[in-house]
Amino acid sequence: MQFFTNFLKIFLDFRDVRKIVNTSKINKGMSVNKFLSAIRSKESSNNYQAQNSRSSASGAYQFIDKTWKNLGGSTIHAKDATVDEQDRIAENYAKHLLKKYGNDYHKAARAWNQGEPTAEKDLNAGKTYADDVIQRMN
């Protein structure tokens, strides 16, 4: 009976199970650099001077000003920092997220997009965003 119950759960939620399996495959073969490249592509089309018209998010990785400052940015806006500084801060933040979420790139992408508290409370927060980031890593 337990086998049937487990099988039914997997069958009914096949899309999410497939994504989990795909994500674990990615975790084995992907790197922080590919993750950052996918984030940068998704966030700004690789534009280090990008400015979001609806928020304070700027730079290649679209850090909002408060996050940028909290992560140690030397300028008020990420877009005003050098390419090297944006990449360094993004790499440090990505490594932090990957460590926190057990090297799960999907969870790290959700947290990047929604913020850590929101991503942890709402399992669907940032899911579409994270799916797109994972696709860009392939």
PyMOL commands that set and color helices and strands:
alter all, ss='L'
color gray80, all
select helices_A, chain A and resi 2-12+14-29+32-44+65-70+78-80+83-100+105-114+116-121+127-137
alter helices_A, ss='H'
color red, helices_A
deselect
rebuild
show_as cartoon
